[in-house]
């Protein structure tokens, strides 16, 4: 099975993180959990809707680097800081996955940084297509 790193390393506030943006293993693409970013700054401001859009836009860009789209996403894992944010998150998520959405798990969790949401995805895309 072929394995490859997708995209440049993630840098926050000028510091390179010790993780890959995404890893392709055969026909499966694993994205690192994405937190809301504006440029190279963690978005510690904004509503759950704004932070969710920032996360899903970055996921869309990372998928494109691997020759994938959101239609290739088969599983998402969502962490929310506050369960009260779920309706706002879910409304925006539905805009990005309007039909045939991927399987999804969601948890309420504390974060290492002051954000409201993190999303991780797994995509399936045969190598012959990528």
ROFI-933398 format. One record per atom (N, C-alpha, C, O): x, y, z. Coordinates in pm, 1 decimal, always signed. Layout:
ROFI-933398
+----------+----------+----------+
!       px !       py !       pz !
+----------+----------+----------+
!        X !        Y !        Z !
...
+----------+----------+----------+
end
This chain:
ROFI-933398
+----------+----------+----------+
!       px !       py !       pz !
+----------+----------+----------+
!    +84.2 !   -117.4 !     +0.0 !
!     +0.0 !     +0.0 !     +0.0 !
!    +88.8 !   +123.8 !     +0.0 !
!   +186.6 !   +132.4 !    +74.3 !
!    +52.3 !   +219.7 !    -85.5 !
!   +124.1 !   +346.4 !    -90.4 !
!    +77.5 !   +437.4 !    +22.2 !
!    -40.7 !   +441.4 !    +56.3 !
!   +173.0 !   +510.6 !    +79.2 !
!   +142.2 !   +607.6 !   +183.9 !
!   +212.8 !   +737.1 !   +148.4 !
!   +329.6 !   +736.5 !   +109.5 !
!   +141.2 !   +849.0 !   +162.1 !
!   +203.2 !   +977.1 !   +130.4 !
!   +146.6 !  +1089.7 !   +213.3 !
!    +30.5 !  +1087.1 !   +254.0 !
!   +230.0 !  +1188.7 !   +237.7 !
!   +191.3 !  +1307.2 !   +312.7 !
!   +132.1 !  +1407.9 !   +214.5 !
!   +185.7 !  +1428.7 !   +105.7 !
!    +21.8 !  +1469.7 !   +253.7 !
!    -46.8 !  +1567.3 !   +168.7 !
!    -30.7 !  +1706.2 !   +229.8 !
!    -55.5 !  +1725.6 !   +348.8 !
!    +10.6 !  +1801.8 !   +148.6 !
!    +18.4 !  +1940.8 !   +191.8 !
!   +140.6 !  +1972.7 !   +275.1 !
!   +214.8 !  +1884.5 !   +318.5 !
!   +158.5 !  +2100.1 !   +295.3 !
!   +268.4 !  +2151.4 !   +377.2 !
!   +236.2 !  +2130.8 !   +525.0 !
!   +119.1 !  +2122.1 !   +562.2 !
!   +337.3 !  +2122.9 !   +608.1 !
!   +312.2 !  +2112.0 !   +752.3 !
!   +231.6 !  +2231.8 !   +802.3 !
!   +239.7 !  +2341.1 !   +746.3 !
!   +155.2 !  +2210.3 !   +906.1 !
!    +74.4 !  +2316.5 !   +964.3 !
!   +162.8 !  +2404.0 !  +1052.5 !
!   +239.7 !  +2354.5 !  +1134.9 !
!   +150.0 !  +2535.8 !  +1033.1 !
!   +224.5 !  +2632.6 !  +1112.4 !
!   +124.8 !  +2725.3 !  +1181.2 !
!    +35.8 !  +2780.9 !  +1116.8 !
!   +140.1 !  +2741.3 !  +1311.1 !
!    +54.8 !  +2831.8 !  +1387.4 !
!   +144.7 !  +2930.8 !  +1460.6 !
!   +236.4 !  +2892.8 !  +1533.4 !
!   +115.7 !  +3058.4 !  +1439.2 !
!   +193.6 !  +3164.9 !  +1502.6 !
!   +343.6 !  +3148.1 !  +1478.1 !
!   +425.0 !  +3171.0 !  +1567.5 !
!   +379.0 !  +3107.6 !  +1355.2 !
!   +518.2 !  +3092.4 !  +1318.1 !
!   +584.2 !  +2964.7 !  +1367.0 !
!   +703.2 !  +2944.2 !  +1343.3 !
!   +509.9 !  +2878.8 !  +1434.6 !
!   +565.8 !  +2754.4 !  +1488.2 !
!   +512.2 !  +2635.0 !  +1409.1 !
!   +391.0 !  +2617.8 !  +1395.8 !
!   +602.2 !  +2553.7 !  +1357.6 !
!   +565.1 !  +2435.1 !  +1281.0 !
!   +521.4 !  +2324.8 !  +1377.4 !
!   +593.9 !  +2289.9 !  +1470.5 !
!   +401.0 !  +2270.2 !  +1353.5 !
!   +348.6 !  +2164.5 !  +1439.4 !
!   +402.4 !  +2028.2 !  +1395.7 !
!   +435.0 !  +2008.1 !  +1278.7 !
!   +411.1 !  +1936.5 !  +1489.0 !
!   +466.1 !  +1803.8 !  +1459.7 !
!   +353.1 !  +1708.0 !  +1419.7 !
!   +329.1 !  +1606.2 !  +1484.7 !
!   +285.2 !  +1744.2 !  +1310.7 !
!   +179.3 !  +1659.5 !  +1255.5 !
!   +164.3 !  +1690.5 !  +1108.0 !
!   +204.1 !  +1797.1 !  +1061.0 !
!   +107.2 !  +1597.4 !  +1036.5 !
!    +82.8 !  +1616.2 !   +893.6 !
!    -58.2 !  +1669.5 !   +873.2 !
!   -149.5 !  +1635.4 !   +948.4 !
!    -75.6 !  +1751.8 !   +773.1 !
!   -207.8 !  +1804.1 !   +738.5 !
!   -300.8 !  +1688.9 !   +699.9 !
!   -416.9 !  +1685.0 !   +740.7 !
!   -248.4 !  +1596.0 !   +621.2 !
!   -325.2 !  +1478.9 !   +579.7 !
!   -228.1 !  +1369.8 !   +537.2 !
!   -115.4 !  +1397.4 !   +496.2 !
!   -273.5 !  +1245.9 !   +547.7 !
!   -194.9 !  +1131.1 !   +504.8 !
!   -284.1 !  +1042.7 !   +419.1 !
!   -394.7 !  +1006.1 !   +458.8 !
!   -233.5 !  +1009.1 !   +300.4 !
!   -304.1 !   +914.1 !   +214.4 !
!   -240.0 !   +778.1 !   +236.0 !
!   -118.1 !   +763.3 !   +227.7 !
!   -323.6 !   +679.3 !   +263.6 !
!   -278.9 !   +540.4 !   +276.4 !
!   -363.5 !   +459.1 !   +178.5 !
!   -478.7 !   +426.1 !   +206.8 !
!   -305.2 !   +427.6 !    +64.0 !
!   -382.4 !   +359.5 !    -39.5 !
!   -494.1 !   +450.0 !    -88.4 !
!   -469.8 !   +564.1 !   -127.9 !
!   -615.5 !   +399.5 !    -85.7 !
!   -731.2 !   +474.7 !   -134.8 !
!   -798.5 !   +559.6 !    -26.5 !
!   -900.9 !   +622.9 !    -52.1 !
!   -741.6 !   +561.0 !    +93.4 !
!   -802.4 !   +631.9 !   +205.1 !
!   -718.2 !   +753.1 !   +242.6 !
!   -595.3 !   +746.9 !   +246.3 !
!   -787.0 !   +863.6 !   +270.3 !
!   -721.9 !   +987.7 !   +308.7 !
!   -765.9 !  +1022.8 !   +451.0 !
!   -885.3 !  +1028.6 !   +480.5 !
!   -669.0 !  +1045.9 !   +537.6 !
!   -694.2 !  +1081.0 !   +677.9 !
!   -649.1 !  +1224.5 !   +700.5 !
!   -531.3 !  +1256.2 !   +683.4 !
!   -741.4 !  +1310.7 !   +738.7 !
!   -706.7 !  +1449.3 !   +767.9 !
!   -690.5 !  +1467.7 !   +917.9 !
!   -766.8 !  +1413.5 !   +997.8 !
!   -589.6 !  +1545.2 !   +954.0 !
!   -572.0 !  +1585.0 !  +1093.1 !
!   -693.8 !  +1666.0 !  +1135.9 !
!   -753.7 !  +1736.6 !  +1054.8 !
!   -730.0 !  +1655.7 !  +1262.4 !
!   -839.6 !  +1737.3 !  +1313.2 !
!   -813.2 !  +1884.0 !  +1284.5 !
!   -706.9 !  +1936.6 !  +1317.6 !
!   -911.2 !  +1950.1 !  +1222.2 !
!   -894.8 !  +2089.7 !  +1183.4 !
!   -962.5 !  +2180.4 !  +1285.2 !
!  -1079.0 !  +2160.9 !  +1320.0 !
!   -888.9 !  +2278.8 !  +1332.0 !
!   -944.6 !  +2381.3 !  +1420.6 !
!   -967.1 !  +2507.0 !  +1337.5 !
!   -906.9 !  +2521.5 !  +1231.1 !
!  -1052.6 !  +2598.3 !  +1383.6 !
!  -1078.0 !  +2719.8 !  +1306.2 !
!   -953.0 !  +2808.6 !  +1300.5 !
!   -892.0 !  +2840.5 !  +1402.6 !
!   -917.7 !  +2846.6 !  +1178.6 !
!   -799.3 !  +2929.4 !  +1156.3 !
!   -835.9 !  +3047.9 !  +1067.7 !
!   -925.2 !  +3039.8 !   +983.4 !
!   -765.1 !  +3157.4 !  +1089.0 !
!   -768.5 !  +3270.9 !   +997.9 !
!   -623.4 !  +3302.5 !   +969.2 !
!   -551.4 !  +3354.8 !  +1054.4 !
!   -581.3 !  +3270.0 !   +847.8 !
!   -438.9 !  +3278.6 !   +816.0 !
!   -365.7 !  +3174.8 !   +898.7 !
!   -401.1 !  +3056.9 !   +896.4 !
!   -263.3 !  +3217.9 !   +972.3 !
!   -191.4 !  +3124.1 !  +1058.8 !
!   -227.5 !  +3144.6 !  +1205.9 !
!   -155.5 !  +3100.7 !  +1295.7 !
!   -340.4 !  +3212.1 !  +1228.6 !
!   -385.0 !  +3238.7 !  +1365.0 !
!   -503.6 !  +3149.4 !  +1400.4 !
!   -597.3 !  +3135.4 !  +1321.8 !
!   -499.1 !  +3089.5 !  +1518.3 !
!   -614.0 !  +3013.8 !  +1567.1 !
!   -726.1 !  +3113.0 !  +1594.7 !
!   -704.8 !  +3215.2 !  +1659.9 !
!   -845.6 !  +3082.5 !  +1544.6 !
!   -962.6 !  +3169.4 !  +1562.0 !
!  -1021.5 !  +3147.9 !  +1700.4 !
!  -1103.2 !  +3057.9 !  +1719.9 !
!   -981.1 !  +3228.9 !  +1795.5 !
!  -1035.6 !  +3218.0 !  +1931.0 !
!  -1156.9 !  +3309.0 !  +1946.2 !
!  -1209.2 !  +3324.7 !  +2056.5 !
!  -1200.8 !  +3367.6 !  +1838.6 !
!  -1316.5 !  +3456.4 !  +1836.4 !
!  -1419.7 !  +3397.8 !  +1740.9 !
!  -1393.5 !  +3298.4 !  +1673.1 !
!  -1535.3 !  +3459.2 !  +1736.2 !
!  -1637.2 !  +3421.2 !  +1639.3 !
!  -1741.4 !  +3326.3 !  +1695.6 !
!  -1721.2 !  +3260.5 !  +1797.7 !
!  -1852.7 !  +3321.8 !  +1625.8 !
!  -1963.3 !  +3234.3 !  +1663.2 !
!  -1931.8 !  +3090.7 !  +1623.7 !
!  -1835.6 !  +3065.6 !  +1551.2 !
!  -2011.0 !  +2998.5 !  +1670.2 !
!  -1993.4 !  +2858.9 !  +1628.6 !
!  -2010.6 !  +2847.0 !  +1477.2 !
!  -1942.3 !  +2766.8 !  +1413.4 !
!  -2100.1 !  +2925.0 !  +1419.8 !
!  -2120.4 !  +2919.4 !  +1274.8 !
!  -1995.5 !  +2968.0 !  +1200.3 !
!  -1953.7 !  +2906.2 !  +1102.4 !
!  -1936.8 !  +3077.3 !  +1246.0 !
!  -1815.3 !  +3129.7 !  +1181.6 !
!  -1699.7 !  +3031.5 !  +1196.3 !
!  -1626.6 !  +3006.7 !  +1100.4 !
!  -1683.1 !  +2976.0 !  +1315.2 !
!  -1574.2 !  +2880.8 !  +1336.3 !
!  -1596.8 !  +2753.0 !  +1255.7 !
!  -1501.4 !  +2696.2 !  +1202.5 !
!  -1720.1 !  +2707.5 !  +1246.1 !
!  -1749.2 !  +2586.5 !  +1168.0 !
!  -1718.6 !  +2609.6 !  +1020.9 !
!  -1660.1 !  +2522.8 !   +956.1 !
!  -1756.8 !  +2724.1 !   +967.1 !
!  -1725.9 !  +2755.2 !   +827.4 !
!  -1573.8 !  +2756.6 !   +804.2 !
!  -1525.0 !  +2702.1 !   +705.2 !
!  -1500.2 !  +2819.1 !   +896.0 !
!  -1354.0 !  +2824.8 !   +882.4 !
!  -1295.0 !  +2683.4 !   +879.7 !
!  -1206.6 !  +2654.2 !   +799.2 !
!  -1343.9 !  +2597.1 !   +967.0 !
!  -1294.9 !  +2458.4 !   +972.9 !
!  -1328.0 !  +2384.2 !   +843.1 !
!  -1240.9 !  +2321.1 !   +783.2 !
!  -1453.8 !  +2392.0 !   +800.3 !
!  -1495.2 !  +2315.7 !   +682.0 !
!  -1434.3 !  +2371.7 !   +553.6 !
!  -1410.3 !  +2295.7 !   +459.7 !
!  -1409.0 !  +2501.9 !   +547.0 !
!  -1339.4 !  +2558.6 !   +430.6 !
!  -1196.2 !  +2505.7 !   +423.1 !
!  -1148.0 !  +2471.6 !   +315.0 !
!  -1128.9 !  +2498.9 !   +536.7 !
!   -991.1 !  +2447.4 !   +537.5 !
!   -988.2 !  +2299.0 !   +502.6 !
!   -898.4 !  +2253.6 !   +431.8 !
!  -1085.6 !  +2223.5 !   +551.8 !
!  -1095.3 !  +2081.6 !   +515.8 !
!  -1114.6 !  +2067.2 !   +365.7 !
!  -1052.5 !  +1981.1 !   +303.4 !
!  -1199.8 !  +2150.3 !   +307.0 !
!  -1223.3 !  +2146.4 !   +162.6 !
!  -1093.6 !  +2170.9 !    +86.0 !
!  -1066.3 !  +2102.6 !    -12.6 !
!  -1013.3 !  +2268.0 !   +130.7 !
!   -884.8 !  +2298.0 !    +65.6 !
!   -788.3 !  +2180.4 !    +78.0 !
!   -720.2 !  +2146.0 !    -18.7 !
!   -781.9 !  +2119.3 !   +194.2 !
!   -691.1 !  +2006.6 !   +214.6 !
!   -733.4 !  +1887.1 !   +130.0 !
!   -649.0 !  +1819.3 !    +71.5 !
!   -862.7 !  +1861.4 !   +123.6 !
!   -912.2 !  +1753.1 !    +37.5 !
!   -870.0 !  +1777.3 !   -107.1 !
!   -827.9 !  +1684.4 !   -176.0 !
!   -881.0 !  +1901.8 !   -153.2 !
!   -844.4 !  +1934.9 !   -291.4 !
!   -696.6 !  +1908.3 !   -318.7 !
!   -661.4 !  +1867.1 !   -429.2 !
!   -609.7 !  +1930.9 !   -220.5 !
!   -466.9 !  +1902.1 !   -238.2 !
!   -443.6 !  +1755.0 !   -269.0 !
!   -344.8 !  +1719.4 !   -333.3 !
!   -534.9 !  +1669.4 !   -223.1 !
!   -523.1 !  +1525.1 !   -246.2 !
!   -608.4 !  +1479.7 !   -364.0 !
!   -621.4 !  +1359.6 !   -387.9 !
!   -666.6 !  +1573.9 !   -437.8 !
!   -751.4 !  +1539.1 !   -550.4 !
!   -888.3 !  +1488.0 !   -508.2 !
!   -953.1 !  +1414.1 !   -582.3 !
!   -931.8 !  +1527.2 !   -390.2 !
!  -1060.9 !  +1482.1 !   -337.0 !
!  -1155.7 !  +1600.3 !   -319.5 !
!  -1115.1 !  +1716.3 !   -326.4 !
!  -1282.2 !  +1568.3 !   -296.9 !
!  -1383.3 !  +1668.3 !   -265.0 !
!  -1457.7 !  +1622.8 !   -139.6 !
!  -1434.1 !  +1513.6 !    -88.1 !
!  -1547.0 !  +1707.5 !    -92.0 !
!  -1628.2 !  +1668.0 !    +23.3 !
!  -1714.4 !  +1546.1 !     -8.3 !
!  -1752.0 !  +1472.4 !    +82.9 !
!  -1746.2 !  +1523.5 !   -135.2 !
!  -1823.4 !  +1404.3 !   -173.2 !
!  -1748.6 !  +1275.2 !   -142.5 !
!  -1810.4 !  +1169.2 !   -132.3 !
!  -1616.4 !  +1282.5 !   -127.7 !
!  -1535.4 !  +1163.7 !    -97.7 !
!  -1528.3 !  +1134.5 !    +51.9 !
!  -1478.1 !  +1029.3 !    +91.5 !
!  -1576.9 !  +1224.5 !   +134.6 !
!  -1569.8 !  +1206.7 !   +279.8 !
!  -1667.3 !  +1097.5 !   +322.2 !
!  -1786.0 !  +1102.6 !   +289.7 !
!  -1615.7 !   +998.7 !   +395.2 !
!  -1699.4 !   +887.5 !   +441.3 !
!  -1726.0 !   +893.2 !   +591.1 !
!  -1820.5 !   +830.5 !   +639.0 !
!  -1644.3 !   +967.4 !   +666.1 !
!  -1659.4 !   +972.2 !   +811.6 !
!  -1607.8 !  +1105.6 !   +863.0 !
!  -1502.6 !  +1153.1 !   +820.3 !
!  -1682.8 !  +1166.0 !   +955.4 !
!  -1634.1 !  +1284.2 !  +1025.5 !
!  -1642.5 !  +1259.2 !  +1174.8 !
!  -1730.2 !  +1187.6 !  +1223.2 !
!  -1550.0 !  +1319.3 !  +1245.9 !
!  -1549.1 !  +1316.5 !  +1391.6 !
!  -1548.4 !  +1461.3 !  +1435.6 !
!  -1461.9 !  +1538.9 !  +1395.0 !
!  -1645.2 !  +1497.9 !  +1519.0 !
!  -1664.9 !  +1636.8 !  +1559.2 !
!  -1649.3 !  +1649.3 !  +1709.9 !
!  -1701.9 !  +1568.7 !  +1786.7 !
!  -1576.0 !  +1751.8 !  +1750.4 !
!  -1565.9 !  +1787.0 !  +1891.5 !
!  -1619.6 !  +1928.4 !  +1906.1 !
!  -1579.0 !  +2018.9 !  +1833.2 !
!  -1710.9 !  +1947.0 !  +2000.3 !
!  -1765.2 !  +2078.7 !  +2032.7 !
!  -1730.9 !  +2112.8 !  +2176.7 !
!  -1729.3 !  +2025.0 !  +2263.0 !
!  -1703.6 !  +2239.0 !  +2202.4 !
!  -1673.8 !  +2281.1 !  +2339.1 !
!  -1799.5 !  +2281.8 !  +2425.4 !
!  -1794.0 !  +2253.0 !  +2544.9 !
!  -1913.2 !  +2315.1 !  +2363.5 !
!  -2037.9 !  +2331.1 !  +2438.0 !
!  -2151.5 !  +2263.7 !  +2361.5 !
!  -2171.6 !  +2292.1 !  +2243.4 !
!  -2225.0 !  +2175.8 !  +2426.4 !
!  -2334.4 !  +2105.9 !  +2358.8 !
!  -2439.3 !  +2203.0 !  +2305.8 !
!  -2510.3 !  +2170.2 !  +2210.7 !
!  -2450.7 !  +2321.1 !  +2364.8 !
!  -2546.0 !  +2421.8 !  +2317.1 !
!  -2509.2 !  +2472.6 !  +2177.6 !
!  -2593.5 !  +2531.8 !  +2110.2 !
!  -2385.4 !  +2450.7 !  +2132.9 !
!  -2341.1 !  +2492.0 !  +1999.6 !
!  -2384.6 !  +2395.0 !  +1890.2 !
!  -2371.2 !  +2426.2 !  +1771.9 !
!  -2436.3 !  +2278.4 !  +1927.4 !
!  -2466.9 !  +2177.2 !  +1826.3 !
!  -2564.9 !  +2226.0 !  +1719.6 !
!  -2538.6 !  +2203.6 !  +1601.4 !
!  -2676.0 !  +2291.0 !  +1753.6 !
!  -2767.2 !  +2334.8 !  +1646.6 !
!  -2700.1 !  +2428.6 !  +1545.4 !
!  -2721.0 !  +2413.1 !  +1425.1 !
!  -2620.9 !  +2524.5 !  +1591.3 !
!  -2551.3 !  +2615.1 !  +1500.0 !
!  -2448.7 !  +2542.3 !  +1415.2 !
!  -2437.3 !  +2565.8 !  +1294.9 !
!  -2373.6 !  +2452.8 !  +1480.3 !
!  -2277.3 !  +2371.2 !  +1406.3 !
!  -2349.1 !  +2288.3 !  +1300.3 !
!  -2307.9 !  +2285.9 !  +1184.4 !
!  -2455.2 !  +2221.2 !  +1339.9 !
!  -2525.4 !  +2128.2 !  +1251.8 !
!  -2586.5 !  +2199.4 !  +1130.7 !
!  -2590.1 !  +2143.6 !  +1021.0 !
!  -2634.3 !  +2322.3 !  +1150.4 !
!  -2690.9 !  +2398.6 !  +1038.8 !
!  -2584.4 !  +2427.0 !   +933.0 !
!  -2609.1 !  +2409.9 !   +813.6 !
!  -2466.2 !  +2470.2 !   +976.6 !
!  -2357.9 !  +2498.3 !   +881.5 !
!  -2307.3 !  +2367.9 !   +819.4 !
!  -2285.0 !  +2362.0 !   +698.5 !
!  -2289.3 !  +2265.2 !   +899.3 !
!  -2243.3 !  +2135.0 !   +849.9 !
!  -2335.8 !  +2086.2 !   +738.4 !
!  -2288.9 !  +2032.9 !   +637.8 !
!  -2466.2 !  +2104.0 !   +755.6 !
!  -2562.6 !  +2062.4 !   +654.8 !
!  -2547.1 !  +2136.0 !   +522.6 !
!  -2579.4 !  +2081.3 !   +417.1 !
!  -2497.8 !  +2260.1 !   +527.1 !
!  -2471.0 !  +2334.3 !   +403.7 !
!  -2354.7 !  +2272.1 !   +326.4 !
!  -2354.5 !  +2272.5 !   +203.3 !
!  -2257.1 !  +2219.2 !   +397.8 !
!  -2137.4 !  +2162.2 !   +335.2 !
!  -2158.9 !  +2016.4 !   +292.9 !
!  -2091.0 !  +1967.8 !   +202.3 !
!  -2251.1 !  +1947.6 !   +356.5 !
!  -2283.1 !  +1808.6 !   +323.3 !
!  -2435.1 !  +1796.5 !   +305.9 !
!  -2501.5 !  +1732.1 !   +387.1 !
!  -2491.2 !  +1858.9 !   +199.1 !
!  -2636.7 !  +1867.2 !   +185.8 !
!  -2705.0 !  +1735.5 !   +147.1 !
!  -2820.6 !  +1713.4 !   +183.2 !
!  -2635.7 !  +1648.9 !    +75.0 !
!  -2694.0 !  +1520.8 !    +35.2 !
!  -2594.3 !  +1409.3 !    +62.9 !
!  -2473.2 !  +1429.7 !    +55.7 !
!  -2645.6 !  +1292.8 !    +94.2 !
!  -2561.5 !  +1175.9 !   +122.6 !
!  -2445.8 !  +1210.7 !   +216.5 !
!  -2329.9 !  +1187.2 !   +182.5 !
!  -2476.0 !  +1266.3 !   +333.5 !
!  -2368.2 !  +1306.0 !   +425.2 !
!  -2290.3 !  +1185.1 !   +475.7 !
!  -2341.1 !  +1073.0 !   +477.1 !
!  -2166.5 !  +1209.8 !   +516.9 !
!  -2084.3 !  +1100.7 !   +570.5 !
!  -2135.1 !  +1055.5 !   +707.2 !
!  -2213.7 !  +1124.9 !   +771.7 !
!  -2089.2 !   +938.9 !   +749.9 !
!  -2112.4 !   +896.5 !   +888.0 !
!  -2046.6 !  +1000.2 !   +978.1 !
!  -1946.9 !  +1062.0 !   +940.7 !
!  -2103.7 !  +1019.0 !  +1098.2 !
!  -2050.1 !  +1124.2 !  +1184.3 !
!  -2063.2 !  +1084.2 !  +1330.5 !
!  -2162.6 !  +1024.3 !  +1371.6 !
!  -1961.9 !  +1118.1 !  +1407.3 !
!  -1966.2 !  +1109.1 !  +1553.1 !
!  -1943.5 !  +1249.5 !  +1606.2 !
!  -1872.5 !  +1328.9 !  +1544.4 !
!  -2003.6 !  +1280.7 !  +1721.2 !
!  -1984.7 !  +1412.3 !  +1780.8 !
!  -1974.9 !  +1398.4 !  +1932.0 !
!  -2049.3 !  +1322.9 !  +1994.6 !
!  -1882.0 !  +1472.6 !  +1988.2 !
!  -1858.9 !  +1471.8 !  +2132.5 !
!  -1845.6 !  +1613.4 !  +2184.8 !
!  -1810.7 !  +1704.8 !  +2110.2 !
!  -1873.0 !  +1631.3 !  +2310.6 !
!  -1842.2 !  +1755.2 !  +2379.8 !
!  -1710.2 !  +1733.2 !  +2451.6 !
!  -1691.7 !  +1633.0 !  +2520.6 !
!  -1618.0 !  +1828.3 !  +2434.7 !
!  -1483.2 !  +1808.7 !  +2487.3 !
!  -1417.5 !  +1942.2 !  +2518.5 !
!  -1453.5 !  +2045.5 !  +2462.1 !
!  -1321.6 !  +1938.4 !  +2608.1 !
!  -1238.2 !  +2054.3 !  +2632.5 !
!  -1127.4 !  +2053.7 !  +2527.0 !
!  -1090.9 !  +1947.4 !  +2476.8 !
!  -1074.1 !  +2170.0 !  +2493.0 !
!   -969.5 !  +2180.8 !  +2392.1 !
!   -840.4 !  +2232.5 !  +2453.1 !
!   -839.8 !  +2290.3 !  +2561.8 !
!   -731.7 !  +2210.7 !  +2381.5 !
!   -602.1 !  +2262.3 !  +2424.4 !
!   -587.1 !  +2411.0 !  +2394.0 !
!   -501.6 !  +2478.3 !  +2451.6 !
!   -670.7 !  +2462.3 !  +2303.0 !
!   -674.0 !  +2604.3 !  +2268.6 !
!   -817.7 !  +2653.2 !  +2284.5 !
!   -910.3 !  +2572.5 !  +2291.6 !
!   -836.4 !  +2784.4 !  +2289.9 !
!   -968.2 !  +2842.2 !  +2316.3 !
!  -1050.3 !  +2853.7 !  +2187.6 !
!  -1062.4 !  +2961.3 !  +2129.0 !
!  -1106.5 !  +2739.6 !  +2145.2 !
!  -1189.6 !  +2731.9 !  +2024.9 !
!  -1321.8 !  +2666.1 !  +2061.6 !
!  -1340.2 !  +2618.6 !  +2173.7 !
!  -1414.5 !  +2664.1 !  +1964.6 !
!  -1546.3 !  +2606.3 !  +1988.8 !
!  -1567.5 !  +2473.8 !  +1917.7 !
!  -1656.6 !  +2397.8 !  +1955.9 !
!  -1486.4 !  +2443.0 !  +1813.0 !
!  -1511.6 !  +2324.4 !  +1731.0 !
!  -1381.7 !  +2272.7 !  +1668.2 !
!  -1290.9 !  +2349.3 !  +1636.0 !
!  -1376.4 !  +2143.0 !  +1652.3 !
!  -1269.9 !  +2076.2 !  +1576.4 !
!  -1335.6 !  +1963.7 !  +1498.2 !
!  -1425.0 !  +1895.9 !  +1548.9 !
!  -1290.9 !  +1943.9 !  +1373.5 !
!  -1347.2 !  +1838.8 !  +1288.7 !
!  -1233.9 !  +1761.8 !  +1222.1 !
!  -1139.3 !  +1820.3 !  +1169.4 !
!  -1245.3 !  +1631.3 !  +1225.5 !
!  -1150.8 !  +1540.4 !  +1159.1 !
!  -1229.7 !  +1461.0 !  +1055.2 !
!  -1344.7 !  +1424.2 !  +1079.6 !
!  -1168.9 !  +1434.3 !   +939.8 !
!  -1239.6 !  +1357.7 !   +836.8 !
!  -1153.3 !  +1244.9 !   +781.4 !
!  -1030.3 !  +1248.3 !   +784.1 !
!  -1224.9 !  +1145.4 !   +731.3 !
!  -1165.3 !  +1035.9 !   +655.9 !
!  -1236.4 !  +1034.2 !   +521.9 !
!  -1359.3 !  +1037.3 !   +516.4 !
!  -1159.7 !  +1029.3 !   +413.9 !
!  -1215.7 !  +1026.7 !   +279.3 !
!  -1167.9 !   +901.3 !   +206.4 !
!  -1060.0 !   +848.7 !   +233.8 !
!  -1249.9 !   +855.6 !   +114.2 !
!  -1214.7 !   +741.3 !    +30.2 !
!  -1213.7 !   +787.9 !   -113.8 !
!  -1312.9 !   +840.6 !   -164.1 !
!  -1100.1 !   +767.8 !   -180.1 !
!  -1085.5 !   +807.4 !   -319.8 !
!   -983.5 !   +715.8 !   -385.4 !
!   -864.5 !   +725.0 !   -355.1 !
!  -1027.4 !   +627.4 !   -475.1 !
!   -932.7 !   +537.2 !   -540.4 !
!   -815.1 !   +612.0 !   -602.3 !
!   -832.3 !   +716.4 !   -665.2 !
!   -696.4 !   +557.4 !   -583.6 !
!   -573.1 !   +621.4 !   -632.9 !
!   -579.7 !   +650.1 !   -782.2 !
!   -518.8 !   +746.5 !   -828.5 !
!   -651.3 !   +569.5 !   -858.2 !
!   -660.5 !   +591.3 !  -1001.3 !
!   -730.6 !   +723.5 !  -1032.5 !
!   -714.8 !   +777.9 !  -1141.8 !
!   -808.1 !   +775.3 !   -936.8 !
!   -877.8 !   +901.7 !   -953.7 !
!   -795.7 !  +1019.5 !   -906.6 !
!   -810.4 !  +1129.9 !   -959.0 !
!   -709.6 !   +998.5 !   -808.9 !
!   -636.0 !  +1109.2 !   -745.3 !
!   -526.2 !  +1161.8 !   -833.3 !
!   -455.3 !  +1254.7 !   -794.5 !
+----------+----------+----------+
end
